[in-house]
Amino acid sequence: MTLPGAPWLQRRGRSLWLEQVDLEALAHAHGTPLYVYSRAAMRAAAAGYRQALAGRPHLLCYAMKANSNLAVLQTLAAEGCGFDIVSAGELERVLAAGGDPARVVFSGVGKTRAEMQRALEAGVRCFNVESASELERLNEVALALGRRAPVSLRVNPDVDARTHPYISTGLRDNKFGIAHDEALAAYHRAASLRGIEVRGIDCHIGSQITEVAPYLDALDRVLDLVEAVEREGIALHHLDLGGGLGITYTDESPPSADTLVRALLARIDARGHGAREIVLEPGRSLVGNAGVLLTEVQVLKPGAHKNFCIVDAAMNDLVRPAMYGAWMAIVACRERDAAATVWDVVGPVCESGDWLGRDRQLAVEPGDVLAVLSAGAYGMVMASNYNSRPRAAEVMVDGALAHLVRERESVHDLFAGERLLPG
Ligand code: LLP
């Protein structure tokens, strides 16, 4: 089987390596649960987009919600990426990692006034505005600061991305974006506001998309609007086509970034919009296959109906299986000779939904280290402290080097901000 994450993730004999680092040894050195990322894999993913966009005015804005570790941001900033942010917290991370706020787009349906103000002061490149009331609010905040806010309107194209309903965002029932048939009026309003400078148009239809067709459908709807808006004398500088490209968890075969981008550019050219700047907001496809979650087997509990392999990572460390029924590959860091048995790989959290993988063929013993693959995106960023479990540490592998890029949380960290009542 080709491992998702290859060639950076590979078997050497019976051991599992990420770049030039033996993952079992790394787990023993840093403890588990442990997130581990390959710097080379992230760089290669960014290069895939960059090469496909070469020769075009473009900006690749990494959707940092997928993995916002400072070292990840630093790595992608050095690859020329800007960032797609959804909170003031994410903006502070960009700044802390040395990223350029002039290469940041600010998405999200519920930006607060304080967040708008901070982003204006920092000088972000564009606000992706998702409603008429957000537009009014942003105008007020900008005027109070004596500035004009650069804006794209995020339109909801009402296109089915054919992905999990929780991560589909471009249908008219979703909370995201301005309805397609209200967008023209919203552009008129935006163009009339002194605190707003219209810059572009934006759309994002969902995540873990494994086909090109929904993107092209959305693009056509967006270009229809661009033409309608410009006919009314409002110029649009850039096209932001969002993120959402899927990765391989099991047997999905999503298009490569190259295939997707070339298809988009061909359609843009065919419709006569070739000179426009292209902004993309990929998250998962830049980091997902670059990471693994290492976890140690604690207890084996074979039974008449089910065999449970209880590990030290849980839904609080990696919620995707519990939350979306997501299937993520689980492999042993050191393969054993013994015959494999079917196990449900579960965590110690007090919820029946606390599983990482069900019905997995594994030859395991307590103390073995397992790797959950494709865990570089929406893993650590969605971790919680449920059951008073400190969050995992994170390591970035770079060739033969392994850098600790986030310390393991201590139990004391968990209640450091809490107070006992007086008396
Ligand atoms: N742009 C916007 C406005 C977004 O909302 C998102 C993701 C992206 C870009 C990046 O999408 P990506 O390229 O990563 O698919 N937690 C879920 C995924 C949630 C995606 C939310 N929005 C999961 O684990 O599957």
Boltz pocket constraint, residues with backbone or C-beta under 6 A from the ligand:
constraints:
  - pocket:
      binder: B
      contacts: [[A, 63], [A, 65], [A, 66], [A, 84], [A, 107], [A, 108], [A, 167], [A, 169], [A, 204], [A, 206], [A, 207], [A, 208], [A, 242], [A, 243], [A, 244], [A, 245], [A, 281], [A, 282], [A, 283], [A, 284], [A, 285], [A, 320], [A, 324], [A, 377], [A, 378]]
      max_distance: 6.0
